[in-house]
Each structure stands twice: as C-alpha cells, then as structure tokens.
Amino acid sequence: MNDFDQWFRKNLERFGEKFDSHKVILTYAQANQKAYVESLSAVESDKPFQYLHSSFGKIIKKVCVENKYQELDSKHRSLDIFGQNSLCVLWAK
C-alpha cells in the first residue's frame, strides 16, 4: 500500500478539481501494473480486488482530506476495474 500512497501524493494534482476513486485506482493500475499485481497477489481474501481497492480508498480519503479536498458524494457511481457501474467516492477541491 505504501507504493500507492506515495504515488497518489505525487500525482494528486493531475486528477484536477473533481475526480472519483475509481479513476484514481484505474490510473494507478494502468501506470504501475507490476506493483498493482504484486499488491493484489499479497491480499489474502476471497475478494482480493474489493479488499485492495477498499484499502486504496482509505488512502485516497486520507490524502484528499490532508489536501483540503471535499467528499462530494459517497454514493457516486462510475465504472470500476471490471467495467461495472459501482459505488465510489467523488472528490472535489
């Protein structure tokens, strides 16, 4: 998770004034495929994607709050890594 935390802190501004957590996770997974797969494979759960993405979501929240972003909608829907329209958090500066 530490790699994700560092990466997100470094790349936060690139997401602009408004973004959702799915966008952050998808961007990280595409840009850091090896680290993403290693993090995923280290998860001991029947639902490794859900567990890992939930962990990433907690980091996103922590970093956003530290940087004065506001949670606009905790029941926002967008496409997840599986292409399903699912719940995530919408953030804005």
C-alpha positions as CSV (number, residue, x, y, z in Angstrom):
1,M,0.0,0.0,0.0
2,N,2.9,2.3,0.6
3,D,3.7,2.5,-3.1
4,F,0.1,3.6,-3.8
5,D,0.2,6.2,-1.0
6,Q,3.4,7.7,-2.4
7,W,2.2,7.6,-6.0
8,F,-1.1,9.2,-5.2
9,R,0.5,12.0,-3.2
10,K,2.8,12.7,-6.1
11,N,0.0,12.5,-8.7
12,L,-2.9,14.1,-6.8
13,E,-2.9,17.3,-8.8
14,R,-3.1,15.5,-12.1
15,F,-6.7,14.5,-11.4
16,G,-7.9,18.1,-11.4
17,E,-10.6,19.8,-9.4
18,K,-13.0,16.8,-9.4
19,F,-12.4,13.1,-9.7
20,D,-13.6,9.8,-8.2
21,S,-11.8,7.0,-6.5
22,H,-12.3,4.6,-9.4
23,K,-10.4,7.0,-11.7
24,V,-7.5,7.1,-9.3
25,I,-7.3,3.3,-8.9
26,L,-7.6,2.6,-12.6
27,T,-4.9,5.2,-13.4
28,Y,-2.6,3.7,-10.8
29,A,-3.2,0.1,-12.1
30,Q,-2.5,1.1,-15.7
31,A,0.6,3.1,-14.8
32,N,2.0,0.7,-12.2
33,Q,1.0,-2.7,-13.4
34,K,3.7,-4.8,-11.7
35,A,3.2,-3.0,-8.3
36,Y,-0.6,-3.3,-8.7
37,V,-0.4,-7.1,-9.4
38,E,2.0,-7.6,-6.5
39,S,-0.3,-5.7,-4.1
40,L,-3.2,-7.7,-5.4
41,S,-1.4,-11.1,-5.0
42,A,-0.4,-10.2,-1.4
43,V,-4.1,-10.0,-0.4
44,E,-5.4,-12.9,1.5
45,S,-9.1,-12.7,0.8
46,D,-11.8,-14.3,-1.2
47,K,-12.4,-10.9,-2.8
48,P,-8.9,-9.6,-3.4
49,F,-9.9,-6.7,-5.7
50,Q,-12.6,-5.5,-3.3
51,Y,-10.2,-5.7,-0.4
52,L,-7.3,-4.0,-2.2
53,H,-9.5,-1.2,-3.7
54,S,-11.1,-0.6,-0.3
55,S,-7.6,-0.2,1.2
56,F,-6.7,2.2,-1.7
57,G,-9.9,4.1,-1.0
58,K,-8.9,4.7,2.6
59,I,-5.6,6.1,1.4
60,I,-7.4,8.3,-1.1
61,K,-9.6,9.7,1.6
62,K,-6.7,10.4,3.9
63,V,-4.6,12.2,1.2
64,C,-7.7,14.1,0.0
65,V,-8.6,15.3,3.4
66,E,-5.0,16.4,4.1
67,N,-5.0,18.4,0.9
68,K,-8.4,20.1,1.5
69,Y,-10.5,18.1,-1.0
70,Q,-14.1,17.6,-0.1
71,E,-16.1,14.4,-0.4
72,L,-18.9,15.5,-2.7
73,D,-20.8,12.2,-3.0
74,S,-20.0,8.9,-1.1
75,K,-22.6,7.1,-3.3
76,H,-21.3,8.2,-6.7
77,R,-21.3,5.6,-9.4
78,S,-18.8,5.1,-12.1
79,L,-17.1,2.2,-14.0
80,D,-14.8,0.1,-11.8
81,I,-11.9,-2.1,-12.9
82,F,-14.4,-4.8,-14.1
83,G,-16.4,-2.3,-16.2
84,Q,-19.3,-2.4,-13.8
85,N,-21.1,0.7,-12.7
86,S,-20.5,0.6,-9.0
87,L,-20.3,2.9,-5.9
88,C,-17.3,5.0,-5.1
89,V,-16.5,8.4,-3.7
90,L,-16.5,11.7,-5.7
91,W,-13.9,14.3,-4.6
92,A,-13.5,18.0,-5.4
93,K,-11.1,20.8,-4.5
